[in-house]
Amino acid sequence: MVDYPSPIVNAIVAIAAFAVSLAVLSLLLRSPIGARFVVVPAGERWREQPTPLFGGVGIFAGFVAGIGVALAAGIIDWNGELGGILGGVTIVFVTGLVDDLWHLSPVAKLAAQFIAAVVVLTSGLNVEIVGNDILAWALGLVWLVGITNAFNLLDNMDGLAATLAIVSCGYFAIDALTEHENETVLALAVALGLACAGFLPFNLRPRRGAAVFMGDSGSMVIGFGLASLALAASWTVAGTTAATILLPLLVLAIPILDTTLVTIARLVEKRPVTQGGRDHTSHRLVYYGLSETKAVLLLAIVASAIGATALAYNVLDNGRLTAVGVLVTFVLLVQFGSFLSDLQERTRRGVEGPEPSLWRALIFEPRRLVEVFVDFVLICASFLAAYVLAVDGTGTDYERSVYLSALPILLASRYVFFVALGVYRRVWRFATANHRASESGALLPDRRSRLHQRTGEVDPESDRAGSRMRFHCGNYQGSLKP
């Protein structure tokens, strides 16, 4: 391997990935093949015009080209882990492409994703933050398949999945460049991020609509690639710090939050998880009154802020500061999730009056802070007491590392269930009481009317009466994606 400076690694891989992705998509849009590879409008689709569905081809081609150039130039060396990641990404790409063309069943897609995950884990990329091999494999499989489907479901609005992927790749690249130096992870992150950047101009086009969708062949490549990056970057060293364990969880917090909330909500409502719906984070922000572009921008800002905190924890490497920071992050995520959940509940019930303040949802709500803090203390204290009893003291360094790695998962699970089941919803009713009193003349139907006039949607009330509501979001819905 030639010892190139990191900026040169970034430049070479970025140019190749971006240029190839851009060129492939441009050629396909002008070719007869591309003209036939389109989404045919159907009852469950949002977009009314047939739209090409080969964005994943450009993303995959750019990603492979970036890594190929890095290998050819001697920037990185070929190894089993790199081969496993490329092999797994290729499997999910082919699976997604077949699904885009002929529609696979959810079971067939899930089976292919597990096969791809096995390829990665057998290549030497193991989860070493736990000592039990069976548990490590289980965590690896769940992580790889879960994040793959998270991005598959997240591809529900123009530019959303690609934008969040670019943000995530940027943080993994920064981490590989600074705290956990790794030229292979750096090349993978830059190649995937810039391949998505090459796709974005064709997909995120305000007021014009997408020229191409990424399809399952693109969303699954992005999700699987990011999940593999997380394993390679943070979870391969036994006894790692809590900040290192948290890095991928925080960098990918928005896809994880969105998918978890949607999954739980659909299970509670006794709907199939794979059934399409307009209950994602992005949809609820459009309900609130944001345009699609602003909704994507807002989620990108939130993801960037959370990712920045993850990097800060790694740089500072202070356990107490990390604990406080994690608490604040959980508060903001819970607050944001409750806000989104309340928006859907208000719309479903036809509640009149002004909606909760977006500023308070994203920044600060005193009552919510107290509730979440109390829950945080009770959960941590209970888990700590159970740990002390189990190990009969403070335990070894490894046992403490396992405790620290399990605590964020426990907290996230509890908070997600609290949000999904409406435990915090009553806070919004309290928080908006004064707002309602001062603006009692403002009615929700008026806001709906303004939103529908701008986006060309049908009133949701008529949808409950039997009419089909359409959002003009330019979204492709595969068999696993809403």
Secondary structure, DSSP 8 states (H G I E B T S, - for coil): -----HHHHHHHHHHHHHHHHHHHHHHHHHSHHHHHSEE---TT-S-SS-EE--HHHHHHHHHHHHHHHHHHTTSS---HHHHHHHHHHHHHHHHHHHHHHH---HHHHHHHHHHHHHHHHHTT----SSS-HHHHHHHHHHHHHHHHHHHHHH--STTHHHHHHHHHHHHHHHHHHTTS--HHHHHHHHHHHHHHHHHHHHH--TTT--S---HHHHHHHHHHHHHHHHHHHHSSSTT--HHHHHHHHHHTHHHHHHHHHHHHHHHHTT--TTS--S-SHHHHHHHHT--HHHHHHHHHHHHHHHHHHHHHHHHH--HHHHHHHHHHHHHHHHHHHHHHHHHHHHHHHT--S----HHHHHS--HHHHHHHHHHHHHHHHHHHHHHHHHHTSS--HHHHHHHHHHHHHHHHHHHHHHHHTTTTHHHHHHHTHHHHHHTTT--HHHHHHHHHHHHT---HHHHHTT------------SS--
